[in-house]
Amino acid sequence: MSEPVRIQEEDFSQEAEIAELKASSKRIGGIATFVGCARDFSEGRAVSEISFEAYGSMALAEMRKLRDEAIEKFALLEARIVHRVATVTAGDNIVFIAAAAEHRAAAFDACRWMIDELKQRVPIWKKEITPLGESWVTPHP
Amino acid sequence: MIRVLFFGPVAEQVPAREMQLPFSAGMKLQDVVAELSARHPQAFEFVSFTAVNQTQVRDLQLPLADGDEIAFMAKFSGG
């Protein structure tokens, strides 16, 4: 079993993450997932690469807290959060969020809540590298 | 000593990812903010969050202890 909350450089496998979720309980009736991936265009500019930086210890602690809160708030059976900190190109995976619950409504709601909260609370920054130069990303709603 | 960390656009402006400041008795977060924002005003234009020992803090009157770790951070943009 891999840790349910991780920050890692390497890519993740959605299938492997979902398999671990399913293995955690036979009471799961639905799993909602969100995969954030790299775009090749942003704010009217072509983007060649995106690089990530994290305050690792605080980011991991905040992501663990977020998972615990989601499990409590939405009565989830299990949840996983994996964020890559690496330099990625268009189409590459960035973040994986999954919420497993008895019913779909809680799974969908929790998944949305976790990615929204992650963007607000977890100290990770992205820099877009374009043919014209590099710039740090201003958060989107 | 107080360990000070900078990340993302803040680090780029300082420019450094880390520095050490001597600790003195009675030191508060405000003292560090005042000293570093005077030395690196452009970097502090990007600072939206401050953490002490990996916990976000808003109270600049927070007393510091020898060995504390302070992070100055821009708005997060993960995900």
Backbone of each chain as ProteinMPNN parsed JSONL, in Angstrom:
{"seq_chain_A": "MSEPVRIQEEDFSQEAEIAELKASSKRIGGIATFVGCARDFSEGRAVSEISFEAYGSMALAEMRKLRDEAIEKFALLEARIVHRVATVTAGDNIVFIAAAAEHRAAAFDACRWMIDELKQRVPIWKKEITPLGESWVTPHP", "coords_chain_A": {"N_chain_A": [[0.849, -1.208, 0.0], [0.589, 2.184, -0.878], [1.332, 5.423, 0.512], [-1.537, 7.378, 1.334], [-1.487, 10.108, 0.977], [0.621, 12.076, -0.826], [3.621, 13.764, -1.951], [5.345, 13.959, -4.86], [7.954, 13.465, -7.31], [7.776, 11.856, -9.547], [5.453, 10.531, -12.037], [2.006, 9.551, -11.443], [-0.138, 6.668, -11.164], [-3.381, 6.456, -12.097], [-4.977, 4.201, -12.104], [-3.681, 2.51, -10.305], [-3.932, 3.988, -7.962], [-6.701, 4.037, -7.643], [-7.195, 1.339, -7.386], [-6.023, 0.868, -4.921], [-7.684, 2.371, -3.308], [-10.085, 0.957, -3.611], [-9.373, -1.422, -2.453], [-9.372, -0.767, 0.164], [-11.883, -0.846, 1.365], [-14.929, -2.689, 1.294], [-17.288, -1.503, 1.282], [-17.485, 0.655, -0.282], [-19.265, 2.621, -2.565], [-18.999, 4.405, -4.536], [-16.515, 6.232, -6.343], [-15.062, 9.3, -6.723], [-12.994, 11.156, -8.875], [-10.378, 13.543, -9.459], [-8.228, 14.805, -11.845], [-5.595, 16.854, -12.28], [-4.038, 18.429, -14.971], [-1.303, 19.42, -17.151], [-1.528, 22.298, -19.207], [-1.101, 23.499, -22.599], [-1.345, 26.122, -23.076], [-1.892, 29.341, -21.794], [-3.366, 32.203, -20.406], [-3.36, 33.479, -22.877], [-0.908, 32.777, -23.952], [1.513, 30.555, -25.381], [2.517, 27.665, -23.648], [5.412, 26.046, -22.719], [6.572, 24.47, -20.713], [5.827, 23.531, -17.31], [6.879, 24.32, -14.119], [7.134, 23.15, -10.779], [7.148, 24.157, -7.352], [7.531, 23.474, -3.907], [6.779, 23.986, -0.443], [7.84, 21.639, 1.138], [7.523, 20.112, 3.703], [5.486, 21.507, 5.033], [3.509, 21.537, 3.094], [2.893, 18.827, 2.772], [1.959, 18.224, 5.338], [-0.287, 19.86, 5.416], [-1.804, 18.793, 3.335], [-2.335, 16.27, 4.365], [-3.916, 16.975, 6.54], [-6.029, 18.097, 5.201], [-7.083, 15.848, 3.866], [-7.922, 14.349, 6.093], [-9.861, 16.081, 7.108], [-11.689, 16.091, 4.998], [-12.564, 13.429, 4.987], [-13.865, 13.35, 7.414], [-15.78, 15.465, 7.174], [-17.35, 14.732, 4.927], [-18.066, 12.184, 5.432], [-16.469, 10.136, 4.289], [-15.206, 7.001, 3.049], [-12.649, 6.571, 2.316], [-9.803, 8.461, 1.113], [-7.606, 10.001, -1.253], [-4.7, 11.915, -2.013], [-2.481, 13.11, -4.296], [0.295, 14.916, -5.283], [2.339, 16.152, -7.808], [5.671, 17.379, -7.807], [7.551, 18.747, -9.943], [9.087, 19.259, -13.181], [6.924, 19.695, -15.785], [5.332, 18.83, -18.929], [2.955, 19.729, -21.544], [-0.071, 17.998, -21.146], [0.873, 16.274, -19.252], [0.404, 14.68, -16.05], [-0.532, 16.377, -13.028], [-1.835, 16.614, -10.495], [-3.62, 14.377, -8.365], [-6.729, 13.573, -7.112], [-8.884, 11.795, -5.035], [-12.002, 10.6, -3.896], [-13.669, 8.364, -1.9], [-16.776, 6.942, -1.251], [-19.872, 5.82, 0.306], [-21.978, 6.543, -1.29], [-22.61, 8.389, -4.382], [-22.982, 11.213, -4.216], [-21.661, 12.28, -1.96], [-19.069, 11.562, -2.632], [-18.558, 13.026, -5.008], [-18.917, 15.677, -4.044], [-16.937, 15.841, -2.055], [-14.602, 15.451, -3.495], [-14.486, 17.704, -5.159], [-14.372, 19.64, -3.176], [-11.915, 19.044, -1.947], [-9.962, 19.586, -3.972], [-10.413, 22.283, -4.396], [-9.824, 23.334, -1.857], [-7.179, 22.537, -1.61], [-5.915, 24.168, -3.476], [-6.162, 26.61, -2.22], [-4.893, 26.299, 0.248], [-2.51, 24.787, 0.309], [0.968, 24.982, 0.309], [2.229, 25.267, -2.534], [3.731, 26.156, -5.585], [3.426, 27.235, -8.991], [5.29, 27.65, -11.966], [5.176, 29.013, -15.134], [6.724, 28.19, -18.124], [7.48, 29.784, -20.995], [7.889, 30.359, -24.568], [8.679, 32.972, -24.571], [9.674, 33.556, -22.118], [9.751, 33.167, -18.462], [7.189, 32.836, -15.977], [5.671, 33.256, -12.77], [2.676, 31.722, -11.682], [-0.43, 33.339, -11.296], [-2.927, 32.793, -8.942], [-5.96, 31.122, -9.949], [-9.568, 31.373, -9.711]], "CA_chain_A": [[0.0, 0.0, 0.0], [1.321, 3.448, -0.859], [0.735, 6.441, 1.389], [-2.679, 8.0, 0.637], [-1.177, 11.514, 0.684], [2.035, 12.102, -1.229], [4.183, 14.734, -2.889], [6.374, 13.175, -5.528], [8.406, 13.996, -8.592], [7.355, 10.967, -10.628], [4.035, 10.461, -12.384], [1.216, 8.587, -10.672], [-1.048, 5.846, -11.951], [-4.75, 6.548, -11.571], [-5.476, 2.835, -11.876], [-3.088, 1.99, -9.058], [-4.521, 4.732, -6.838], [-8.088, 3.583, -7.483], [-7.139, -0.044, -6.875], [-5.735, 0.937, -3.473], [-8.916, 2.847, -2.664], [-11.062, -0.147, -3.598], [-8.894, -2.458, -1.533], [-9.485, -0.31, 1.556], [-13.202, -1.136, 1.933], [-15.924, -3.281, 0.385], [-18.529, -0.726, 1.434], [-17.431, 1.794, -1.216], [-20.25, 2.546, -3.643], [-18.618, 5.347, -5.585], [-15.237, 6.946, -6.205], [-14.947, 10.451, -7.624], [-11.585, 11.535, -8.993], [-10.006, 14.738, -10.213], [-6.825, 14.801, -12.284], [-5.157, 18.132, -12.836], [-2.929, 18.184, -15.896], [-0.649, 20.616, -17.689], [-2.042, 22.812, -20.482], [-0.04, 24.093, -23.426], [-1.752, 27.498, -23.364], [-2.393, 29.995, -20.585], [-3.378, 33.677, -20.458], [-3.042, 33.924, -24.234], [0.461, 32.464, -24.366], [1.876, 29.132, -25.444], [3.317, 27.262, -22.482], [6.189, 24.862, -23.081], [6.755, 23.621, -19.528], [5.406, 24.097, -16.022], [7.683, 23.751, -13.033], [6.488, 23.296, -9.467], [7.991, 24.265, -6.164], [6.681, 23.289, -2.721], [7.332, 23.988, 0.918], [7.512, 20.229, 1.264], [7.021, 19.614, 4.978], [4.202, 22.14, 5.345], [2.539, 21.119, 2.076], [2.462, 17.465, 3.083], [1.149, 18.277, 6.563], [-1.575, 20.493, 5.079], [-2.557, 17.839, 2.518], [-2.834, 15.212, 5.281], [-5.008, 17.576, 7.313], [-7.13, 18.251, 4.255], [-7.693, 14.525, 3.68], [-8.636, 14.005, 7.331], [-11.058, 16.93, 7.193], [-12.65, 15.645, 3.972], [-13.143, 12.157, 5.45], [-14.79, 13.696, 8.499], [-16.856, 16.363, 6.705], [-18.237, 14.1, 3.943], [-18.217, 10.786, 5.836], [-15.85, 9.284, 3.264], [-14.599, 5.755, 3.509], [-11.206, 6.729, 2.074], [-9.481, 9.55, 0.193], [-6.182, 10.057, -1.611], [-4.246, 13.161, -2.645], [-1.091, 12.987, -4.763], [0.687, 16.102, -6.065], [3.71, 16.087, -8.331], [6.511, 18.581, -7.798], [8.486, 18.394, -11.001], [8.862, 20.075, -14.375], [6.048, 18.879, -16.625], [4.964, 19.413, -20.222], [1.523, 19.638, -21.843], [-0.677, 16.67, -21.076], [1.369, 15.515, -18.095], [-0.375, 14.752, -14.817], [-0.013, 17.238, -11.957], [-2.408, 16.293, -9.192], [-4.682, 13.363, -8.348], [-7.572, 13.624, -5.905], [-9.961, 10.801, -5.111], [-12.854, 10.479, -2.712], [-14.464, 7.133, -1.948], [-17.887, 7.025, -0.287], [-20.923, 4.823, 0.065], [-22.846, 7.038, -2.371], [-21.909, 9.293, -5.287], [-23.057, 12.643, -3.891], [-20.569, 12.613, -1.027], [-17.798, 11.412, -3.345], [-18.401, 14.197, -5.89], [-18.759, 16.897, -3.234], [-15.649, 15.816, -1.354], [-13.535, 15.581, -4.488], [-14.468, 19.128, -5.518], [-13.932, 20.396, -1.986], [-10.476, 18.829, -1.703], [-9.099, 20.299, -4.927], [-10.572, 23.73, -4.118], [-9.085, 23.646, -0.618], [-5.745, 22.365, -1.886], [-5.431, 25.371, -4.166], [-6.139, 27.722, -1.263], [-4.201, 26.056, 1.517], [-1.275, 23.997, 0.269], [2.04, 25.828, -0.222], [2.863, 24.802, -3.771], [3.693, 27.229, -6.585], [3.784, 26.8, -10.338], [5.884, 28.637, -12.858], [5.005, 28.632, -16.54], [7.87, 28.496, -18.979], [6.953, 30.024, -22.343], [8.99, 30.725, -25.489], [9.084, 34.365, -24.325], [10.232, 33.712, -20.771], [9.111, 32.413, -17.385], [6.45, 33.662, -15.011], [4.928, 32.542, -11.731], [1.238, 31.748, -11.973], [-1.337, 33.977, -10.347], [-4.007, 31.818, -8.735], [-7.285, 31.254, -10.582], [-10.633, 30.92, -8.811]], "C_chain_A": [[0.876, 1.247, 0.0], [0.598, 4.411, 0.083], [-0.418, 7.106, 0.648], [-2.453, 9.475, 0.305], [0.315, 11.591, 0.372], [2.353, 13.333, -2.07], [5.328, 13.987, -3.549], [6.741, 13.795, -6.862], [7.815, 13.167, -9.732], [5.846, 11.002, -10.86], [3.331, 9.451, -11.471], [0.35, 7.793, -11.632], [-2.431, 5.942, -11.331], [-5.292, 5.169, -11.237], [-4.953, 2.276, -10.557], [-3.704, 2.683, -7.849], [-5.947, 4.234, -6.57], [-8.126, 2.153, -6.929], [-6.885, -0.04, -5.366], [-6.954, 1.429, -2.702], [-9.907, 1.701, -2.521], [-10.669, -1.215, -2.59], [-9.128, -2.071, -0.074], [-10.841, -0.634, 2.184], [-14.136, -1.729, 0.88], [-17.247, -2.518, 0.459], [-18.593, 0.458, 0.455], [-18.441, 1.582, -2.346], [-19.917, 3.488, -4.78], [-17.297, 6.017, -5.281], [-15.244, 8.075, -7.212], [-13.487, 10.86, -7.662], [-11.447, 12.849, -9.751], [-8.532, 14.582, -10.581], [-6.532, 16.165, -12.876], [-3.994, 17.85, -13.761], [-2.459, 19.486, -16.536], [-1.247, 20.991, -19.041], [-0.884, 23.412, -21.286], [-0.321, 25.561, -23.736], [-2.303, 28.112, -22.098], [-2.294, 31.497, -20.749], [-2.919, 34.174, -21.838], [-1.632, 33.605, -24.708], [0.643, 30.957, -24.46], [2.754, 28.82, -24.231], [4.088, 25.998, -22.859], [6.382, 23.91, -21.908], [6.156, 24.315, -18.317], [6.288, 23.464, -14.955], [7.024, 24.08, -11.693], [7.524, 23.388, -8.364], [7.059, 24.125, -4.961], [7.478, 23.545, -1.452], [6.964, 22.603, 1.439], [6.881, 19.794, 2.571], [5.654, 20.206, 5.305], [3.122, 21.689, 4.358], [1.995, 19.724, 2.402], [1.565, 17.454, 4.327], [-0.24, 18.84, 6.253], [-2.435, 19.542, 4.243], [-3.114, 16.704, 3.385], [-4.027, 15.725, 6.079], [-6.267, 17.687, 6.443], [-7.863, 16.919, 4.025], [-8.507, 14.134, 4.912], [-9.94, 14.799, 7.434], [-12.122, 16.466, 6.203], [-13.34, 14.359, 4.425], [-14.194, 12.437, 6.523], [-16.026, 14.446, 7.973], [-17.87, 15.645, 5.804], [-18.481, 12.619, 4.257], [-17.672, 9.834, 4.769], [-15.338, 7.999, 3.887], [-13.082, 5.816, 3.319], [-11.01, 7.897, 1.121], [-7.992, 9.547, -0.073], [-5.875, 11.385, -2.297], [-2.779, 12.973, -3.022], [-0.775, 14.218, -5.614], [2.116, 15.925, -6.535], [4.404, 17.429, -8.14], [7.676, 18.253, -8.721], [8.33, 19.418, -12.115], [8.091, 19.202, -15.358], [5.772, 19.602, -17.95], [3.484, 19.123, -20.485], [1.028, 18.194, -21.834], [-0.222, 15.866, -19.872], [0.448, 15.688, -16.888], [0.299, 15.665, -13.8], [-0.521, 16.765, -10.595], [-3.517, 15.254, -9.353], [-5.412, 13.477, -7.016], [-8.632, 12.551, -6.063], [-10.686, 10.723, -3.786], [-13.718, 9.238, -2.879], [-15.518, 7.182, -0.85], [-18.896, 5.921, -0.568], [-21.779, 5.232, -1.129], [-22.152, 8.156, -3.148], [-21.899, 10.758, -4.849], [-21.905, 13.059, -2.986], [-19.223, 12.544, -1.741], [-17.538, 12.625, -4.239], [-18.117, 15.459, -5.068], [-17.384, 16.955, -2.587], [-14.493, 16.025, -2.324], [-13.375, 17.05, -4.877], [-13.919, 19.962, -4.355], [-12.422, 20.25, -1.783], [-9.593, 19.581, -2.696], [-9.224, 21.82, -4.71], [-9.764, 24.138, -2.889], [-7.58, 23.532, -0.841], [-5.174, 23.63, -2.532], [-5.301, 26.561, -3.219], [-5.109, 27.543, -0.159], [-2.825, 25.417, 1.431], [-0.147, 24.8, -0.405], [2.83, 25.179, -1.363], [2.698, 25.938, -4.786], [4.071, 26.672, -7.94], [4.312, 27.974, -11.161], [5.721, 28.148, -14.289], [6.219, 29.091, -17.338], [7.344, 28.604, -20.41], [8.131, 30.356, -23.268], [9.498, 32.145, -25.222], [9.665, 34.587, -22.923], [9.437, 32.92, -19.747], [8.284, 33.348, -16.519], [5.704, 32.782, -14.018], [3.444, 32.741, -11.976], [0.474, 32.461, -10.862], [-2.533, 33.053, -10.184], [-5.315, 32.171, -9.451], [-8.358, 30.841, -9.58], [-11.0, 29.469, -9.121]], "O_chain_A": [[1.808, 1.35, 0.798], [-0.578, 4.236, 0.402], [-0.3, 7.376, -0.547], [-3.144, 10.033, -0.548], [1.158, 11.221, 1.191], [1.506, 13.867, -2.787], [6.191, 13.44, -2.862], [5.966, 14.538, -7.464], [7.403, 13.711, -10.756], [5.074, 11.439, -10.006], [3.967, 8.62, -10.823], [0.134, 8.2, -12.773], [-2.632, 5.557, -10.179], [-5.974, 4.981, -10.23], [-5.69, 1.649, -9.795], [-3.969, 2.045, -6.83], [-6.343, 4.037, -5.422], [-8.98, 1.813, -6.11], [-7.458, -0.842, -4.629], [-7.229, 0.971, -1.593], [-10.491, 1.495, -1.457], [-11.523, -1.833, -1.955], [-9.09, -2.921, 0.816], [-10.948, -0.694, 3.409], [-14.127, -1.315, -0.279], [-18.208, -2.861, -0.229], [-19.6, 1.161, 0.37], [-18.476, 0.533, -2.989], [-20.487, 3.384, -5.867], [-16.988, 6.332, -4.132], [-15.409, 7.848, -8.411], [-12.816, 10.91, -6.631], [-12.291, 13.209, -10.572], [-7.698, 14.267, -9.733], [-7.152, 16.576, -13.857], [-3.067, 17.125, -13.399], [-3.135, 20.513, -16.466], [-1.45, 20.139, -19.906], [0.156, 23.779, -20.739], [0.368, 26.175, -24.551], [-3.095, 27.483, -21.396], [-1.263, 32.013, -21.179], [-2.187, 35.158, -21.945], [-1.201, 34.103, -25.748], [0.021, 30.189, -23.727], [3.617, 29.61, -23.848], [3.494, 25.001, -23.268], [6.359, 22.691, -22.08], [5.998, 25.535, -18.301], [6.432, 22.243, -14.889], [6.439, 25.148, -11.512], [8.602, 22.796, -8.426], [5.925, 24.603, -4.994], [8.692, 23.344, -1.405], [5.934, 22.413, 2.085], [5.819, 19.171, 2.566], [4.768, 19.505, 5.793], [1.968, 21.484, 4.737], [0.792, 19.479, 2.316], [0.545, 16.765, 4.363], [-1.245, 18.352, 6.771], [-3.652, 19.488, 4.418], [-4.23, 16.236, 3.162], [-5.015, 15.017, 6.272], [-7.385, 17.414, 6.879], [-9.093, 16.87, 3.992], [-9.634, 13.651, 4.797], [-10.984, 14.259, 7.799], [-13.311, 16.448, 6.523], [-14.552, 14.211, 4.268], [-15.269, 11.838, 6.532], [-17.162, 14.098, 8.294], [-19.073, 15.893, 5.884], [-19.039, 11.891, 3.437], [-18.324, 8.858, 4.397], [-15.076, 7.925, 5.088], [-12.328, 5.192, 4.065], [-11.933, 8.283, 0.405], [-7.203, 9.138, 0.779], [-6.686, 11.907, -3.062], [-1.939, 12.709, -2.162], [-1.501, 14.523, -6.56], [3.0, 15.587, -5.748], [3.79, 18.485, -8.295], [8.638, 17.585, -8.342], [7.526, 20.344, -12.002], [8.536, 18.114, -15.722], [5.955, 20.813, -18.068], [2.844, 18.372, -19.748], [1.631, 17.303, -22.433], [-0.862, 14.88, -19.507], [-0.204, 16.721, -16.733], [1.525, 15.726, -13.714], [0.258, 16.546, -9.667], [-4.252, 15.254, -10.341], [-4.803, 13.478, -5.946], [-9.22, 12.42, -7.137], [-10.086, 10.772, -2.712], [-14.413, 9.085, -3.883], [-15.212, 7.427, 0.317], [-18.784, 5.187, -1.551], [-22.248, 4.384, -1.887], [-21.227, 8.792, -2.643], [-20.92, 11.467, -5.082], [-21.254, 14.076, -3.226], [-18.339, 13.363, -1.49], [-16.442, 13.185, -4.235], [-17.188, 16.209, -5.367], [-16.742, 18.005, -2.575], [-13.519, 16.704, -1.999], [-12.261, 17.572, -4.916], [-13.108, 20.867, -4.547], [-11.736, 21.227, -1.481], [-8.579, 20.156, -2.302], [-8.238, 22.547, -4.833], [-9.099, 25.174, -2.892], [-6.804, 24.334, -0.323], [-4.092, 24.094, -2.173], [-4.432, 27.414, -3.398], [-4.52, 28.515, 0.314], [-2.049, 25.496, 2.383], [-0.29, 25.241, -1.545], [3.918, 24.633, -1.179], [1.658, 26.594, -4.836], [4.906, 25.774, -8.054], [3.844, 29.108, -11.058], [6.08, 27.017, -14.618], [6.666, 30.233, -17.229], [6.827, 27.635, -20.965], [9.24, 30.606, -22.797], [10.619, 32.483, -25.602], [10.097, 35.692, -22.595], [8.573, 32.115, -20.093], [8.635, 34.515, -16.345], [5.182, 31.722, -14.363], [3.014, 33.803, -12.425], [0.691, 32.227, -9.674], [-3.093, 32.58, -11.173], [-5.712, 33.333, -9.543], [-8.086, 30.038, -8.687], [-11.879, 28.902, -8.472]]}, "seq_chain_B": "MIRVLFFGPVAEQVPAREMQLPFSAGMKLQDVVAELSARHPQAFEFVSFTAVNQTQVRDLQLPLADGDEIAFMAKFSGG", "coords_chain_B": {"N_chain_B": [[19.535, 30.757, 16.421], [17.443, 31.986, 13.778], [15.735, 30.404, 11.251], [15.1, 31.326, 7.997], [12.882, 30.965, 5.339], [12.3, 31.188, 1.842], [10.026, 31.137, -0.885], [9.077, 30.318, -4.301], [7.967, 33.119, -6.197], [8.766, 34.939, -4.275], [11.239, 34.033, -3.343], [12.652, 34.355, -5.664], [12.879, 37.101, -5.89], [14.382, 37.85, -3.673], [17.423, 37.685, -3.836], [17.156, 34.523, -2.767], [16.863, 31.32, -1.229], [16.945, 30.681, 1.345], [17.872, 31.899, 4.581], [19.77, 32.75, 7.546], [19.018, 34.225, 10.634], [20.275, 36.011, 13.453], [19.136, 35.024, 16.669], [17.428, 36.865, 19.169], [16.657, 37.57, 22.591], [13.216, 38.046, 23.356], [12.44, 38.553, 20.831], [10.179, 39.15, 18.13], [7.836, 38.083, 15.59], [7.216, 40.257, 14.041], [9.582, 41.778, 14.162], [11.337, 40.398, 12.512], [9.957, 40.526, 10.094], [9.965, 43.3, 9.701], [12.706, 43.861, 9.469], [13.504, 42.263, 7.246], [11.725, 43.042, 5.227], [12.478, 45.633, 4.837], [14.995, 45.274, 3.833], [14.485, 43.779, 1.546], [12.363, 44.944, -0.225], [10.973, 44.527, -2.671], [10.6, 41.784, -2.803], [8.877, 41.366, -0.677], [6.551, 42.451, -1.612], [5.311, 40.382, -2.816], [4.61, 38.694, -0.798], [2.135, 36.834, 0.681], [1.445, 35.045, 2.597], [2.541, 33.951, 5.79], [4.458, 31.657, 7.584], [5.164, 30.04, 10.663], [7.206, 27.633, 11.845], [5.964, 25.781, 10.119], [3.279, 26.407, 10.34], [0.634, 28.468, 9.424], [0.631, 31.925, 10.217], [-0.892, 34.902, 11.452], [-0.598, 36.803, 13.301], [1.521, 39.259, 13.965], [2.765, 39.875, 16.266], [3.632, 37.609, 17.39], [5.665, 35.815, 19.593], [9.031, 34.777, 19.073], [11.108, 31.822, 19.086], [14.387, 30.533, 19.782], [15.755, 28.822, 17.034], [13.445, 28.656, 15.563], [11.526, 28.288, 12.529], [10.839, 30.278, 9.84], [8.649, 31.025, 7.2], [8.251, 32.822, 4.229], [5.758, 33.45, 1.974], [4.323, 33.486, -1.33], [1.03, 33.871, -2.874], [-0.595, 30.752, -3.141], [-0.307, 28.355, -5.816], [-0.771, 25.762, -6.579], [-1.922, 22.54, -7.834]], "CA_chain_B": [[19.325, 31.312, 15.078], [16.13, 31.842, 13.154], [15.896, 29.975, 9.859], [14.072, 31.986, 7.183], [12.749, 30.326, 4.036], [11.541, 31.923, 0.813], [9.582, 30.227, -1.94], [8.462, 30.835, -5.512], [8.331, 34.473, -6.628], [9.433, 35.644, -3.17], [12.647, 33.604, -3.391], [13.281, 34.918, -6.862], [13.148, 38.528, -5.669], [15.307, 38.15, -2.547], [17.151, 36.348, -4.31], [17.717, 33.435, -1.957], [15.82, 30.41, -0.753], [17.066, 30.485, 2.78], [18.904, 32.66, 5.301], [19.73, 32.605, 8.998], [19.098, 35.491, 11.363], [20.577, 35.742, 14.86], [17.994, 35.14, 17.586], [17.667, 37.636, 20.397], [15.553, 37.394, 23.54], [12.112, 38.981, 23.185], [12.219, 38.753, 19.388], [8.835, 38.832, 17.639], [7.75, 37.92, 14.14], [7.232, 41.613, 13.487], [10.973, 42.23, 14.033], [11.91, 39.754, 11.322], [9.263, 41.097, 8.934], [10.434, 44.678, 9.514], [14.093, 43.857, 8.984], [13.645, 41.692, 5.904], [10.971, 43.807, 4.216], [13.27, 46.833, 4.54], [16.124, 44.842, 2.999], [14.021, 43.185, 0.276], [10.981, 45.425, -0.397], [10.295, 43.948, -3.847], [10.199, 40.412, -2.469], [7.744, 41.382, 0.245], [5.317, 42.769, -2.349], [4.697, 39.104, -3.198], [4.3, 37.861, 0.367], [0.72, 36.796, 1.08], [1.3, 34.165, 3.755], [3.733, 33.721, 6.607], [4.308, 30.484, 8.458], [6.206, 29.805, 11.662], [7.261, 26.191, 12.11], [5.007, 25.112, 9.212], [1.888, 26.773, 10.614], [0.371, 29.848, 9.003], [0.348, 32.856, 11.311], [-1.294, 36.252, 11.046], [-0.273, 37.706, 14.404], [2.926, 39.658, 13.857], [3.319, 40.0, 17.622], [3.991, 36.264, 17.858], [7.046, 35.724, 20.076], [9.817, 33.729, 18.412], [12.046, 31.068, 19.934], [15.608, 30.157, 19.077], [15.562, 27.619, 16.226], [12.197, 28.717, 14.788], [11.618, 28.337, 11.065], [9.821, 31.197, 9.319], [8.568, 30.978, 5.735], [7.505, 33.906, 3.579], [5.222, 32.767, 0.795], [3.363, 34.146, -2.219], [-0.225, 33.11, -3.005], [-0.336, 29.397, -3.629], [-0.845, 28.104, -7.167], [-0.659, 24.339, -6.883], [-3.101, 21.895, -8.417]], "C_chain_B": [[17.882, 31.103, 14.64], [16.393, 31.473, 11.693], [14.757, 30.603, 9.05], [14.069, 31.357, 5.791], [11.921, 31.198, 3.104], [11.194, 30.941, -0.298], [9.058, 31.001, -3.149], [8.916, 32.24, -5.855], [9.034, 35.273, -5.535], [10.932, 35.317, -3.202], [13.377, 34.241, -4.563], [13.681, 36.379, -6.655], [14.217, 38.772, -4.609], [16.757, 38.412, -2.996], [17.907, 35.329, -3.46], [16.561, 32.562, -1.519], [15.83, 30.307, 0.76], [18.092, 31.447, 3.362], [18.733, 32.441, 6.8], [19.819, 33.997, 9.616], [19.436, 35.176, 12.813], [19.339, 35.936, 15.726], [18.383, 36.028, 18.761], [16.433, 37.533, 21.289], [14.479, 38.464, 23.303], [11.759, 39.245, 21.72], [10.806, 38.337, 18.996], [8.868, 38.703, 16.119], [7.848, 39.278, 13.445], [8.669, 42.121, 13.259], [11.62, 41.667, 12.762], [11.287, 40.349, 10.06], [9.806, 42.5, 8.651], [11.843, 44.7, 8.928], [14.18, 43.377, 7.531], [12.868, 42.471, 4.85], [11.683, 45.118, 3.89], [14.438, 46.474, 3.615], [15.683, 44.365, 1.615], [12.582, 43.626, -0.017], [10.247, 44.788, -1.579], [9.806, 42.532, -3.551], [8.94, 40.428, -1.61], [6.448, 41.866, -0.403], [4.58, 41.485, -2.73], [4.227, 38.291, -1.999], [2.816, 37.978, 0.738], [0.518, 35.973, 2.342], [2.645, 34.062, 4.479], [3.462, 32.51, 7.481], [5.464, 30.457, 9.45], [6.112, 28.33, 12.043], [6.126, 25.445, 11.399], [3.542, 25.379, 9.53], [1.691, 28.237, 10.221], [0.055, 30.73, 10.201], [-0.018, 34.229, 10.742], [-0.87, 37.28, 12.086], [1.221, 38.04, 14.383], [3.586, 39.834, 15.229], [3.749, 38.649, 18.196], [5.445, 36.238, 18.347], [7.777, 34.572, 19.386], [10.718, 33.036, 19.423], [13.271, 30.722, 19.093], [15.348, 28.852, 18.308], [14.276, 27.619, 15.412], [12.491, 28.797, 13.29], [10.478, 29.214, 10.552], [9.834, 31.1, 7.794], [7.738, 32.146, 5.237], [7.081, 33.405, 2.2], [4.263, 33.641, -0.004], [2.071, 33.33, -2.216], [0.085, 31.761, -3.641], [-0.942, 29.209, -5.024], [-0.654, 26.648, -7.562], [-1.929, 23.815, -7.535], [-3.124, 22.005, -9.918]], "O_chain_B": [[17.204, 30.173, 15.076], [17.163, 32.134, 10.996], [13.585, 30.427, 9.384], [15.112, 31.231, 5.149], [10.97, 31.858, 3.524], [11.966, 30.034, -0.61], [8.655, 32.16, -3.047], [10.111, 32.534, -5.813], [9.81, 36.181, -5.831], [11.777, 36.207, -3.102], [14.547, 34.613, -4.47], [14.698, 36.833, -7.18], [14.892, 39.801, -4.644], [17.304, 39.397, -2.502], [19.138, 35.292, -3.448], [15.418, 33.013, -1.447], [14.846, 29.897, 1.375], [19.077, 31.774, 2.701], [17.679, 32.0, 7.259], [20.6, 34.838, 9.17], [18.946, 34.187, 13.359], [18.586, 36.892, 15.542], [19.499, 35.96, 19.276], [15.309, 37.422, 20.801], [14.793, 39.633, 23.078], [10.888, 40.06, 21.417], [10.294, 37.317, 19.458], [9.803, 39.155, 15.458], [8.482, 39.416, 12.4], [8.933, 42.814, 12.277], [12.343, 42.36, 12.046], [11.982, 40.638, 9.087], [10.074, 42.846, 7.5], [12.132, 45.463, 8.006], [14.84, 43.998, 6.698], [13.301, 42.556, 3.7], [11.517, 45.658, 2.797], [14.82, 47.251, 2.74], [16.409, 44.523, 0.634], [11.678, 42.792, -0.055], [9.044, 44.537, -1.503], [8.73, 42.133, -3.995], [8.045, 39.603, -1.793], [5.371, 41.717, 0.174], [3.367, 41.5, -2.943], [3.517, 37.299, -2.167], [2.317, 39.056, 1.059], [-0.454, 36.17, 3.072], [3.715, 34.082, 3.871], [2.378, 32.359, 8.044], [6.596, 30.806, 9.116], [5.074, 27.852, 12.501], [5.435, 24.61, 11.983], [2.661, 24.667, 9.05], [2.455, 29.117, 10.617], [-0.697, 30.336, 11.092], [0.483, 34.646, 9.698], [-0.79, 38.474, 11.797], [2.064, 37.216, 14.736], [4.808, 39.929, 15.334], [4.178, 38.562, 19.347], [6.354, 36.597, 17.599], [7.193, 33.515, 19.147], [11.046, 33.59, 20.472], [13.202, 30.63, 17.868], [14.794, 27.9, 18.857], [14.032, 26.686, 14.647], [13.53, 29.292, 12.853], [9.304, 28.932, 10.796], [10.898, 31.094, 7.174], [6.657, 32.424, 5.757], [7.904, 32.998, 1.38], [3.496, 34.426, 0.556], [2.012, 32.245, -1.638], [0.909, 31.65, -4.549], [-1.954, 29.822, -5.363], [-0.406, 26.335, -8.727], [-2.885, 24.558, -7.757], [-4.052, 21.513, -10.559]]}, "name": "protein", "num_of_chains": 2, "seq": "MSEPVRIQEEDFSQEAEIAELKASSKRIGGIATFVGCARDFSEGRAVSEISFEAYGSMALAEMRKLRDEAIEKFALLEARIVHRVATVTAGDNIVFIAAAAEHRAAAFDACRWMIDELKQRVPIWKKEITPLGESWVTPHPMIRVLFFGPVAEQVPAREMQLPFSAGMKLQDVVAELSARHPQAFEFVSFTAVNQTQVRDLQLPLADGDEIAFMAKFSGG"}
